[in-house]
Amino acid sequence: METYSVEQASRNALNWCENNKGWARICDIENVDSLYKNWAELSEKEKSYWVKQFGQYDAESAWIEFGKSPCKVPYGFITGKGDFYRNILDVPLHHNLMTVYKVS
Protein backbone atom coordinates (compact mmCIF):
# COMPACT_ATOMS: atom_id res chain seq x y z
CA MET A 1 0.00 0.00 0.00
CA GLU A 2 1.41 3.38 -1.03
CA THR A 3 1.25 6.16 1.54
CA TYR A 4 2.21 9.81 1.18
CA SER A 5 2.39 12.57 3.76
CA VAL A 6 0.66 15.92 3.91
CA GLU A 7 4.07 17.55 3.53
CA GLN A 8 4.65 15.65 0.29
CA ALA A 9 1.24 16.73 -1.00
CA SER A 10 1.95 20.35 -0.10
CA ARG A 11 5.36 20.30 -1.80
CA ASN A 12 3.97 18.58 -4.90
CA ALA A 13 1.08 21.04 -5.09
CA LEU A 14 3.52 23.97 -4.93
CA ASN A 15 5.58 22.46 -7.76
CA TRP A 16 2.44 21.69 -9.76
CA CYS A 17 1.18 25.27 -9.41
CA GLU A 18 4.56 26.65 -10.51
CA ASN A 19 4.28 24.52 -13.67
CA ASN A 20 0.59 25.34 -14.23
CA LYS A 21 0.34 29.11 -14.21
CA GLY A 22 -2.86 30.57 -12.85
CA TRP A 23 -3.33 27.85 -10.23
CA ALA A 24 -2.74 28.24 -6.48
CA ARG A 25 -2.79 26.03 -3.41
CA ILE A 26 -5.62 26.63 -0.97
CA CYS A 27 -3.12 27.68 1.70
CA ASP A 28 -1.77 30.41 -0.63
CA ILE A 29 -5.15 32.05 -1.29
CA GLU A 30 -6.02 34.90 1.05
CA ASN A 31 -9.78 35.02 0.51
CA VAL A 32 -11.00 31.47 -0.10
CA ASP A 33 -14.61 32.62 0.42
CA SER A 34 -14.42 34.52 -2.88
CA LEU A 35 -14.10 31.19 -4.71
CA TYR A 36 -17.55 30.08 -3.63
CA LYS A 37 -21.03 31.40 -4.33
CA ASN A 38 -22.32 33.59 -1.49
CA TRP A 39 -25.85 34.38 -0.33
CA ALA A 40 -26.09 37.53 -2.47
CA GLU A 41 -25.33 35.48 -5.58
CA LEU A 42 -28.16 33.00 -5.04
CA SER A 43 -31.22 33.21 -7.25
CA GLU A 44 -34.49 34.33 -5.69
CA LYS A 45 -35.77 30.76 -6.09
CA GLU A 46 -32.81 29.37 -4.10
CA LYS A 47 -33.20 32.03 -1.41
CA SER A 48 -36.95 31.39 -1.07
CA TYR A 49 -36.28 27.71 -0.32
CA TRP A 50 -34.07 28.67 2.63
CA VAL A 51 -36.50 31.34 3.84
CA LYS A 52 -39.36 28.81 3.82
CA GLN A 53 -37.27 26.33 5.81
CA PHE A 54 -35.70 28.69 8.36
CA GLY A 55 -37.55 32.00 8.29
CA GLN A 56 -36.47 35.36 6.89
CA TYR A 57 -33.91 36.18 9.59
CA ASP A 58 -32.25 32.78 9.88
CA ALA A 59 -32.20 31.76 6.21
CA GLU A 60 -28.83 33.27 5.30
CA SER A 61 -27.13 31.87 8.40
CA ALA A 62 -28.63 28.44 7.75
CA TRP A 63 -27.48 28.50 4.12
CA ILE A 64 -23.95 29.48 5.16
CA GLU A 65 -23.80 26.63 7.67
CA PHE A 66 -25.76 23.88 5.91
CA GLY A 67 -25.97 24.84 2.24
CA LYS A 68 -23.80 23.43 -0.49
CA SER A 69 -21.98 26.44 -1.81
CA PRO A 70 -20.78 25.64 -5.33
CA CYS A 71 -17.26 26.63 -6.32
CA LYS A 72 -17.10 29.31 -9.01
CA VAL A 73 -13.71 28.30 -10.41
CA PRO A 74 -12.08 25.05 -11.54
CA TYR A 75 -10.31 23.14 -8.78
CA GLY A 76 -8.61 19.83 -8.21
CA PHE A 77 -6.44 17.85 -5.83
CA ILE A 78 -2.70 17.17 -5.90
CA THR A 79 -1.63 14.04 -4.04
CA GLY A 80 1.51 13.29 -2.11
CA LYS A 81 2.54 11.24 -5.13
CA GLY A 82 2.20 14.36 -7.31
CA ASP A 83 -0.87 13.30 -9.31
CA PHE A 84 -3.76 15.66 -10.15
CA TYR A 85 -7.38 14.59 -9.66
CA ARG A 86 -10.54 16.55 -10.45
CA ASN A 87 -12.70 14.49 -8.11
CA ILE A 88 -11.69 13.88 -4.50
CA LEU A 89 -13.31 10.44 -4.62
CA ASP A 90 -10.74 9.38 -7.24
CA VAL A 91 -7.76 10.08 -4.94
CA PRO A 92 -6.28 6.78 -3.74
CA LEU A 93 -6.58 6.03 -0.05
CA HIS A 94 -3.57 7.15 2.06
CA HIS A 95 -2.17 9.44 -0.64
CA ASN A 96 -3.00 12.67 1.26
CA LEU A 97 -3.76 15.71 -0.86
CA MET A 98 -3.85 19.46 -1.22
CA THR A 99 -6.60 21.37 -3.01
CA VAL A 100 -5.60 23.70 -5.84
CA TYR A 101 -7.75 26.36 -7.53
CA LYS A 102 -7.62 28.12 -10.89
CA VAL A 103 -7.29 31.73 -9.78
CA SER A 104 -6.49 33.47 -13.06
C-alpha positions as CSV (number, residue, x, y, z in Angstrom):
1,M,0.0,0.0,0.0
2,E,1.4,3.4,-1.0
3,T,1.3,6.2,1.5
4,Y,2.2,9.8,1.2
5,S,2.4,12.6,3.8
6,V,0.7,15.9,3.9
7,E,4.1,17.6,3.5
8,Q,4.7,15.7,0.3
9,A,1.2,16.7,-1.0
10,S,1.9,20.4,-0.1
11,R,5.4,20.3,-1.8
12,N,4.0,18.6,-4.9
13,A,1.1,21.0,-5.1
14,L,3.5,24.0,-4.9
15,N,5.6,22.5,-7.8
16,W,2.4,21.7,-9.8
17,C,1.2,25.3,-9.4
18,E,4.6,26.7,-10.5
19,N,4.3,24.5,-13.7
20,N,0.6,25.3,-14.2
21,K,0.3,29.1,-14.2
22,G,-2.9,30.6,-12.8
23,W,-3.3,27.8,-10.2
24,A,-2.7,28.2,-6.5
25,R,-2.8,26.0,-3.4
26,I,-5.6,26.6,-1.0
27,C,-3.1,27.7,1.7
28,D,-1.8,30.4,-0.6
29,I,-5.2,32.0,-1.3
30,E,-6.0,34.9,1.1
31,N,-9.8,35.0,0.5
32,V,-11.0,31.5,-0.1
33,D,-14.6,32.6,0.4
34,S,-14.4,34.5,-2.9
35,L,-14.1,31.2,-4.7
36,Y,-17.6,30.1,-3.6
37,K,-21.0,31.4,-4.3
38,N,-22.3,33.6,-1.5
39,W,-25.8,34.4,-0.3
40,A,-26.1,37.5,-2.5
41,E,-25.3,35.5,-5.6
42,L,-28.2,33.0,-5.0
43,S,-31.2,33.2,-7.3
44,E,-34.5,34.3,-5.7
45,K,-35.8,30.8,-6.1
46,E,-32.8,29.4,-4.1
47,K,-33.2,32.0,-1.4
48,S,-36.9,31.4,-1.1
49,Y,-36.3,27.7,-0.3
50,W,-34.1,28.7,2.6
51,V,-36.5,31.3,3.8
52,K,-39.4,28.8,3.8
53,Q,-37.3,26.3,5.8
54,F,-35.7,28.7,8.4
55,G,-37.5,32.0,8.3
56,Q,-36.5,35.4,6.9
57,Y,-33.9,36.2,9.6
58,D,-32.3,32.8,9.9
59,A,-32.2,31.8,6.2
60,E,-28.8,33.3,5.3
61,S,-27.1,31.9,8.4
62,A,-28.6,28.4,7.7
63,W,-27.5,28.5,4.1
64,I,-23.9,29.5,5.2
65,E,-23.8,26.6,7.7
66,F,-25.8,23.9,5.9
67,G,-26.0,24.8,2.2
68,K,-23.8,23.4,-0.5
69,S,-22.0,26.4,-1.8
70,P,-20.8,25.6,-5.3
71,C,-17.3,26.6,-6.3
72,K,-17.1,29.3,-9.0
73,V,-13.7,28.3,-10.4
74,P,-12.1,25.1,-11.5
75,Y,-10.3,23.1,-8.8
76,G,-8.6,19.8,-8.2
77,F,-6.4,17.9,-5.8
78,I,-2.7,17.2,-5.9
79,T,-1.6,14.0,-4.0
80,G,1.5,13.3,-2.1
81,K,2.5,11.2,-5.1
82,G,2.2,14.4,-7.3
83,D,-0.9,13.3,-9.3
84,F,-3.8,15.7,-10.2
85,Y,-7.4,14.6,-9.7
86,R,-10.5,16.6,-10.5
87,N,-12.7,14.5,-8.1
88,I,-11.7,13.9,-4.5
89,L,-13.3,10.4,-4.6
90,D,-10.7,9.4,-7.2
91,V,-7.8,10.1,-4.9
92,P,-6.3,6.8,-3.7
93,L,-6.6,6.0,0.0
94,H,-3.6,7.1,2.1
95,H,-2.2,9.4,-0.6
96,N,-3.0,12.7,1.3
97,L,-3.8,15.7,-0.9
98,M,-3.8,19.5,-1.2
99,T,-6.6,21.4,-3.0
100,V,-5.6,23.7,-5.8
101,Y,-7.7,26.4,-7.5
102,K,-7.6,28.1,-10.9
103,V,-7.3,31.7,-9.8
104,S,-6.5,33.5,-13.1
